[in-house]
Amino acid sequence: MSLQNYRFGDFELDPDARKLRLRGEPVRLERRSFDLLVLLVSAEGRTVTRDDIIVSLWPPDVIIDFDAGINTLVHKARDALGDASGEPVFIETVAGHGYRFIAPLEHPQESARQAAPFIPAERSGVRVPLVITAVVAGIIIAAILTGWPEDPPPEHTRIAVLPLENLTGNAELDFMSAGIAEETSIALANIDLPDLSVIGVVSTRALANPDVSLPQYGRELGVDFFVVSSLRLEAHRIRVSSRLLRAADGKQVWSASFDRELTNALGLQRELSIAIAEQIRQRLSPEVAAAIDRRQTQNPAAYDLYLKGRYEWTQFQPDSMSKALHYYELAVAEDPRYALAWAGIANAIVTSVVTVEADRDAIVPAARDALQRALEYGPGLAETQHALGSFHLFIDRNLVPAEAAAREAVALEPNSAMNHMSLGLILSVANKHVEARAMLRRARELDPLFPLLFANSSFVALNADEPEEAIEYATQAIAINPEFWVGYLHLGNAQRALGNYEEAIRAYATAEKMSGDGTARATSSRAWLLVELGREDEAREILAKLVTRSANQYVPPYYIAIIYTALDETDAAFEWLERAVAAGSVACLGLNNDSRLESLRSDMRFDPLASRCNPGPAWDDFE
């Protein structure tokens, strides 16, 4: 149903076009503040309670400081209207209740449109939809998948390959169940079916609630078909039984079984993917079949180790990155020309400067060697281009070649959520915010239950000056995985941007705890906030521990400089920033925009330091 346009004073509000105009000129208003204004205006003089606002503007199960959030939204709406809380013309505070829109309204299109009625929230504690929100389910997956206004409904046939149920009785084969599903998903995503989309394997792993039916999962993920399979071990043979189920009603439309020697699991992946593809569209080109073969090694032991590495890589736990790297290295020992494994090694090493805050200079030789091997043996693989883009971003901090490689990865594997996410991050750092958010939106469509996508959506939203949205995405990342430290880190960043310092400190402290050894990014941010709150002694204690730690292991100097800046010890701050730039720290990418360094910008040393932030290419051999 179309919503009615409203005029008040010199303003016109068009809910359908999501536009607020002043004498015909657009007025900038953030998405959620705009939604609040629509809610207040549509009530036409009736009081909208704070409960009504919470129910209407936030999905269920989101846990944030709603009072602070509402206050911020109201302030921004008033600011856009030129209104004041003391002498309101448009938005009046109803003490102890909520808010009321008090300006006279005109309806220029009343005859053509019917306004949606304002429906106050029930007091039973059960949330009901208002003008803006859709009906959302009460379970956590529905909270994650609904309420995102940027995400369009799926337009093509969508299929989800569930991780194989491991019926072997051997938990050590869990990696194989997940790995075969992942490789099958990748193969399906690369067949010549332009109207087919494949849901990411991380999201399908989240479908583990036995109390939720397959049709319900289908509705929540927007999936048309599920591939449900089981893995059995009979003597020395692997048996995979697979069924293609229609998501709408759970009806089986195809089934088959596949047997392979225990040493030939990689053959199962190809056979299964081709059989499924033929059942869905009855066509699979020889060229694509050959491409599927070229992706993989013909060495069963190497393939087995690669699957273990991929399994660990997608866990995103404090120790999983090192395990992934170990398995990839064993895989290339079995097959020295295994491009996928070399790309995995390069990506694991390169991203360690972020995941475990590794020393850039220490990891460059190994990362460059692995990437050279991946480019030699598999330059046309999306995984290779993904690793190349990561190298340019995190090691060289050179956004132009990073973006080019990331775009090539997306072109080679357009159904990869990780590829879209990586391109989105690069675009965000390059201040190309509209396209960056589009890339993250597509990534969430492809893998809607992958916490890393939501955490990085928070990063991208905050870079685009949308802190309320950043809080939502970070909160959803935590809802998917309550132990995911990156979600808490980005939640802290967003709360800090809104001035909610106590909430930010709690989020940073949780990030430190969940990250294992403690991430210096979160630690330094927490110390900076402690100084802002007048708790300087606590901040100095944190600083002393980081400096002591840096004598025995690498601590990114940039984060120590942050604390010195907060303490107004300018010379020490520049000393540590100099170390960061000299070391090529990836944290320096944000040096020019980091508000925590604002007090240093007037110093004559700052601009020359910032100009040296790009350390120069480390990829000369790749050109």
N, C-alpha and C positions, 0 to 999 in steps of 0.2 A: 504494500500500500504506500503510495506517495505521501510524503509529509507536506504540510501546508507551509507556504512562505509567510513571513511576518515582517511588518514594518513598524518601527518605533523610533520617533524622532527622525534623525537623518540616516538611520541605519536600516538595512534590509537583511534579514536572515533567511537563507535558503538551505534547509536541512538536506534536501536531496543532492544538491551540488556541493554541499559542505562548504558554503561560502558565507562570510559575513562582509557586507559592503557598507561603506560610509560615503554617501552621495555618489554611489556608483563605483567607487574605488575599493578594491579588496583590502580587508584588514587582516593581518596575520594573527592567527590564533591556533595554538597547539590542539592536536586532535582531541584529547580528553577534555580540555577546557571548552572546546567547541561543543562537545557532547553535553557538558554540564549546562551551557547556555541554552541549547535546544531543550533540555529537560525543564529548565526554569521557565522559559518562554511558553512552552507548550502547556504548562500548568495554568496559564492565563490568570495570574493573580492569586492562585491558591498556594499555600505554604508547601514547600518540598522539604521534607525532613532530611536530616543527615543519613538516616537509615535508607531512605528512598534513594539518595545519591549513591550510597555504597552498593546497593543492590543493582542499580541501573548501570553503573560505570565500571564495576569490577567483576570478573568471573568469580564463581564460588571457590572456596578453598585457598584463595589468595590471602596471605598473612602479611600485612604491612601496617604501618601507622596510618590508619584511615583519617584520623583527625588532621594530621599534618598534611596529608594528601589533599583532602577537601579544602583546607585553608589555602593551599597553594593554587588549586584550580580556581577558586573563587577570586583570589587576588588577581590572577592572570585575566580572567574574564572581565573583571572590573577595569583593569588596566586597559584592555582593548577597547572598552566602551568609554574610557575617560571618566569613569565613575569613582566615587569615594564612599567608604564605609560610613564616615561621619555624617555626610549629607547626601544620601543616595538618591539618584535619579532613576536608576534602572534596577539594581539588585539590592534588596533590603535584607538585613539580618534580622531574623525573628529569634530573639534571645531564648536559648534553651531548647529550640526546636529545629531551626534550619534556615531556609532562605525563601524569599518571595520576589518575583519579578513585578515591579510596581508601575512601569511606564505604560501608557495607553498603547494598545496594539491595533494595527490595521491588517486586514487579510486581503491583499490584492488579488488573490486567485481563489477566493473562497468558493466560487461556483464551480471551479474546475477540479478542486481537490478537497478531500475530506481529511481533516486533521485527526491524527491518532490521539485518543484520549489519554490523559494522564491518569495512571493507576497507582495509588499509594501502596507502599510495601506492607505486607502483612506483618503483624507483630509476633507471630508464632515462632519466629526464628527461621522459617523456611523462606528462601529467597524466591521472589516471583519476578518475571520480566516486566520492565516498564516500556517507555516509548522506544528506546534505542536498542535494548538488549534482546537477544533471541533466547529461546528456552534452552537451558543447559542442563546436562545430567549432573547428578550429585557425586559421581565418582571422579577420581583425580584425572583420569585420561580425558574425560569430557571437559574438565576445567582447563586442561592444557590445550585442547584442540579447538575450543570455541572462544568467542570473544575477541578474536584478532581481526579487526576491520580490514587490514591490508590483505588478508589471505582469501583469494577467490576459491569457489568450489572447484573440484576437479572437473576437467573438461573431457578427458580421455578415459579409455579403459585402464583401470589401475589394478595391479596385482601385487600381492605380498607373499613372499616366500618365507614361511616360518622356519625357524631353526628346527632341525630334525630332532624328534624325540629320541633320546638315547636309551634304547632298551637292551643294551649289551650287558648292563650290570657293572660296567667299567667307567667310572667317572673321568678317567684320564682321556676318554674319547669324546668328552664334551666339546673340545676344540674342533674335532672333526665334524660334529653335528652342526656347529655354527659355521664352520668354514665352508662346507659343501653348500649350505644355504646361501652364504655370501657370494661364492663364485657363481652359483646358479643365478642369483639376482643380477650380478654384473653381466653375465652372458645374455640374459633376457633383455637387459637394458640396452644392449648393443645390437639387437637384431633389427631387421629392416621393417619395423612396424612403427610408423610415426605417431600413431594414435595410442600407443601403449606406454604407460608409466609404471615404474617398479618402485615400491616403497622400500626405503633403506632398511638394512638388516638390523641396525641398532633399535629401530622402532619395533620391528617384529619381535625382537627378544623381550620387549616390555610386555608383550601380550601373554602374561603368565598367570593371570587371575582366573582360576577355574570356575569362579562364580559368574563370570561374564560370558555370554554366548557368542559364538562366532558371528552371527548376523549383527549383534550389537557392536562388536569390534569393527565389522565392516562399515557400519554407519558412521562410527566415530572416526575411522581413518579414511573414509571416503573410498573404500576398496571394493572392486567388483568381484574379484576372485582371490581365493587363498590357495596356496600350495601347502598341504599338510602332509608331512612325511615322518617316517620312523626309521631308525637305524638299528639293525640287528647284526650280531656276529654269530655265524654258524661255521664251526670248525675254523678254517682259515679263510673264510669268505665273508665279505660284507654284503648284506642285503638291505636295500633301501626300498621301502614300500611307500608309494606316493599317491596322493589323491588331489585332484583339482576340484575345489568346492566353490559353488556360487555363494557369494557373501550374503545376498539378500535373504536366502532361505536355508543355507547350509546344504543344499542338494548337491550330490556328487555328480559331476559331469564327465569325469575321466579318472581312471586309476591304472597304475602299472607298478611292476616291481623290477628291480635292477640288481643283478649280482655281479660282484667283481672280487678278484683276489684281494686280500687285505693289503697287498703292496700296490694296488692300482686304483686308489680312491679317486684320482684325478679323472679317470675315464668315466666314472659315475657322474661327475659334474657335467661333462659335455653331453652325455647321453640324456641325462635328465632334462637339461635346459632345452635341447632340441625337441624332445618329446612334448614338453609343456608348450613350447612355442607353436608347434604344429597343431596342437589341440586348440589353441586360442585363435590363431589366424590361418593355420594350414599353409604357411609359407616361411621358409627360411633359406636365404640365398646361399649358394656355395661360397661366395666371397666372405659372408659373415661367418659361416661355419669355419672357414679357414682362419679368419681373424681370431675366433675363439681359441682355436688350437695354438695359434702363435702366442697368445697371451701367456700360456703356461709352459712350464718345463715338461720334459718327457721323463724326468727322473722322479719316481714315486716317493723316494725318501726326501728329496728336496721339497716336493709339493707338501708332504706331511709337515715338514718343519715350517714352511711358509704359512700354512693354515694356523699353526700354533702362534706364530708371530702376529698374524692378523687378529687372532682372537685376543691376545694380550693388548694389542694396540687399541682396540675398541673398548677396553675396560676403563681406561683413563683413571686408574688408581695410582697412588704415589710410586709404587714399585713396578707397575705394569709396563712402563716405557722401556726400562732396562731389560725386562724379560723379553719383550718384543724384539729388541735389538739383538739379543742373544740368539733367538731362534732364526732371525733373518741371516745372521752371520753363519750359523750352522747350515742353512739352506744353500748359501752360495759356496760353502765348502764342498757340498755334494754336487752342485752344478754351478761352476764359476761363470757361466753365461746366463744366469737366471736374472733377467732384467727386472722383473717384479720385485724380487727379493733385494736387489741392489737399490731400487727406488725406495723400498721400505727402509733400508739401512740409512740412506741419505736423509729421508724425511725424519726418521727418529732422531738422528744426530743433530740435524739442523734445528728442529723444534725444541731440542733440549735446552736451548738458550732461554726459552719461555717456560717450558714445563717444569724443569728442575733448576733454572737459572744458571746454566752452565757457562763457563768461560769461553767466549767466542774464539779467541785466539787458540785455545787448546783444542777445539773441535774442528777448526777449518780444514786441516789436512785430511782427516778421515772423511769428512763430509764431501769434500771436493773429489776425493778418490772414488767414493761410492757413486756420486752423481755422474762422474765421467764414465763409469762402467754402465750405469743405467742408460745413459745417452748413446753409448756404443752399441749395446745389445737390444735396446728397445726404445728408440727415440720417438716412435709413434704411439707409445702407450700414454694414456692419460695420467697414470701414476708417475711416470717419469717427468712429464711436464709440470705436474703438481709439485713434485720435489724440487724442480728447477725454480719454480716461482717462489717456493718457501726459502730457497737458498738466497735468491736475490732480495727478498724482503728481510729476513732475519739476520743474514750474514753481511750482505752488501748494503742493506738499507737503500736500495736503488729501486724506486717504485716503477719506473718505465719498463725495464725488462721483466720485473716481477709481474706486472699486469699483463704483459704480452704472453708470458708462459701460462699464467692462470687462465687467460681467455682460451688458449689453445687446449688446456686440460678440459675446460667446459665443452668446447667444440668436439673433442674426441669422446667424451663420456658425459653427455648432457643430462643423464639421469643420476649423476653422482651428487649427493648432498654436500659431501666434503669439498668437491671442486667449486660449487657455487659459494659455499661458506668462505673458502680461501680467497676467491676473487672479491667477494664482498668486503672482507677485511682489508685487502689492499686498496680497494676503491675508497673505503672509509678513511684510511690513513691519508689518502691523496685528496681528501675533502670532496669527493664525488658522492655526496650523501644520498641522492635520490636513487642512483643505480646501485649503490652499496646496499641500501635497504631492500631493493628489489631482489638482489642476489640472495640475501638472507631469507627473504620471504619464500623464494623458490626452494631454498635448502630445507626450510621447515615443512614445505609441502611434500618434499621427497622423503623426509625422515622425521615425522612429526613427534617422535618421542625420544629424540637424541638430545641429552642435556647440553652438550657442548654447543649445539646450534642456538639454543635459547640464551646461553651465557654470552656467546659472541653477538647475538642479536642485541643484547643489552649494551655491549661495548659500542656497537654501531649506532644504536639509538642515542646514547649519551654523546657520542661524537657529533651527532646531528642536532644537539641541544634539545633533546627530548628526555629529560631525566625521569619523568613519571613513567613513560613507556619503558625506559631502561629498567626501572624497578620491577615492572611487571614481568619482563622477560627473565630477569635474574631470579625472581621468585618462582617462575615456572621451571627453570632449570633445577632449582633446589627441590621443588615438588616432585620432579621426576626421579631425582637422586639426592636424597637428603645428606649424603656424604660427599657431594661433589664440591670441592673447595673453590673451583673457579666461579661457580655460581655465587658463592658468598663474597668473593673478591669483587665481582661486578656489582653486586648489591650494595656493598660498602661504597664503591665509587659513586653510584647513583645517589645514595643517601647523602653523601658528602656534598655532592653538587647542589642538592636541595637545602643544605644547611642543617640536616638532621644528624648532628654530630654523634650523639649518644647511640643512635641506631647504627650509624656507620661503624663506630668503634666495635660494637657487638658483632657486626658482620665480619669485620676484618679479623677479630679474634678467633671466630669460628673458622675462617679460611686458613689461618695459621695452624690451628689444631688439626684440621682435616688434611692439610697438605703434607703431613708427615714431619719432615725436618723443619717446617716453618718457612713460608715464602716471604722473602725480604720485601716484596712488593706490598703485601698486606701489612707487614710489621712496620715499615717506614710510614705508611699512610696512617696507621693507628697512632704512631708517635707524633706525627704532624698534628693530628686532631687533638691529642692530649695537650700539646702546647697551646693550641687555640682555646682550649677550655681552662687554661691556667694551671694545668697539672704538669709543670715543667720537670719536676723531679722524676716522675715516671718516665717521661720521654728521654731524659738523660740516661736513665738506667737501661732503657732499650738500646739507645745509641751505643753505650759502652759495650753491651753484649754483641752487637753487630760488628763493631770495630775489632773486638777481641776475636770473634769468629773469623773475620776476614784475614787474620794473620795465619790461620791454619787451613782455610778452605776459601774458595772463591765466593765472594759476595758482590753482586753488581754495585759498583761504586756510586752509581746514580742514586740509589735508594738511601745510601748514607748521606749523600749531599742534600737530599730532601729534608732530613732531620736537622742538619746543621743550618739550613736556610730558615726553618721554623724557629730555631733557637737564636736567630739573628747573628750567627757566627759566620759572617760573609766570606772571610778569607778561607776558612776551612771548607765552606760549601764549594767555592771555586776550585780548591785543591782536589776535592773528590769528583767534581764535574769534569775537571781536566783528565783525571784518570779514566772516567767513563768514556769520554770522547776518544782518548788514546786507545782504549781497549775495543772500540767499535761496538759499544753496548747497544743492543736493540732498543733499550729504554730511551735512548737519545732521540728516537724518532719523534717523541712527544715534547722535546725540550722547548720548542717555541710556543707551544700551546698549554703547557702545564701551569695551571693557576697557582700551584704551590711555590713556584719560582718567581712569582710576580715581583717580589722585593729586590730581585737581582737584575731585573731588566734595565734599570737605569745606570747600572755599573758599566764602565767602559770596557770591561773584560767580557761582557756577556755576548755581544754581537759577534766578535771574532771567534769566540768559542762555538757559537751556534753554527757559524758558517763552515766549520770544520767537522760538522756532525757526520757527513758522509765519509767513511774511511777510505774510499777507493775500491776498485773492483778486486774481488778475490776469485773471479770466474774467468780470468783471461784465457784459460785453456779451452773454455767452452765456446768461444766466439768463432 
